[in-house]
Amino acid sequence: MPFSDLVGYVAATLTTCSFVPQAWHTFRTRDVSGISLGMYSVFTVGVALWLAYGLALKAWPIVIANAITLMLASAILGMKLLYGPRKRD
């Protein structure tokens, strides 16, 4: 395996795993008060675009990491929309 792929896989693993605690906490508590709807919306679209980019390049570290991150970010975003406050100012 080329060194660049190894670096890519390690980076992908670390950045993807960083979402697991937030997703787990949100699933467990359904507390979405500290989650920004705007940030997660933009982030989720960005991750989807990174996934498309990785697929276009056939860069598997990018594809794998962003596919998993997209699932986690989408789940958190979905819970924010489902469990977030419904009040209007």
RAZIMO-V995362 format. One record per pair of residues at least 24 apart in sequence whose ideal C-beta (glycine too) atoms are under 10 Angstrom apart, sorted by the first residue. I is the first residue (numbers start at 1). J is the second residue. D is the distance in whole Angstrom. If there is no record, write none. Layout:
i,j,d
I,J,D
I,J,D
This chain:
i,j,d
4,59,10
4,61,9
5,59,9
5,60,8
5,61,6
6,61,9
7,61,8
8,54,10
8,59,7
8,60,8
8,61,3
8,62,7
8,64,9
8,65,8
9,60,8
9,61,5
9,64,8
9,65,8
10,61,9
11,61,7
11,62,10
11,65,8
12,54,10
12,59,10
12,60,9
12,61,5
12,62,7
12,63,9
12,64,6
12,65,3
12,66,8
12,68,8
12,69,9
13,61,9
13,64,9
13,65,7
13,68,10
14,65,9
15,65,6
15,66,9
15,68,10
15,69,7
16,64,8
16,65,5
16,66,8
16,67,9
16,68,5
16,69,5
16,70,10
16,71,10
16,72,8
17,65,10
17,68,9
17,69,10
17,72,10
18,69,9
18,72,10
19,43,10
19,47,10
19,68,8
19,69,6
19,71,9
19,72,4
19,73,7
19,75,9
19,76,8
20,68,9
20,72,7
22,72,8
22,73,9
22,75,10
22,76,6
23,71,9
23,72,5
23,73,8
23,74,10
23,75,6
23,76,6
23,79,9
24,72,10
25,76,10
26,72,10
26,75,8
26,76,5
26,77,10
26,78,10
26,79,5
26,80,8
26,83,8
27,75,8
27,76,9
27,79,7
29,79,10
29,83,9
30,79,7
30,82,8
30,83,5
31,79,9
31,83,8
32,76,8
32,77,9
32,78,10
32,79,6
32,80,5
32,81,9
32,82,8
32,83,5
32,84,5
32,85,9
33,80,10
33,83,9
33,84,8
33,85,8
35,76,7
35,77,8
35,79,8
35,80,5
35,83,10
35,84,8
36,80,8
37,77,8
37,80,6
37,81,7
37,84,7
39,77,10
39,80,10
40,73,6
40,74,9
40,76,6
40,77,5
40,78,10
40,79,10
40,80,6
40,81,9
41,73,10
41,77,6
41,80,9
41,81,9
43,69,9
43,70,10
43,73,6
43,76,9
43,77,8
44,69,9
44,70,7
44,72,10
44,73,5
44,74,6
44,75,10
44,76,8
44,77,5
44,78,10
45,70,10
45,73,10
45,77,10
46,70,10
46,73,9
47,71,10
47,72,9
47,73,6
47,74,9
48,73,9
48,74,9
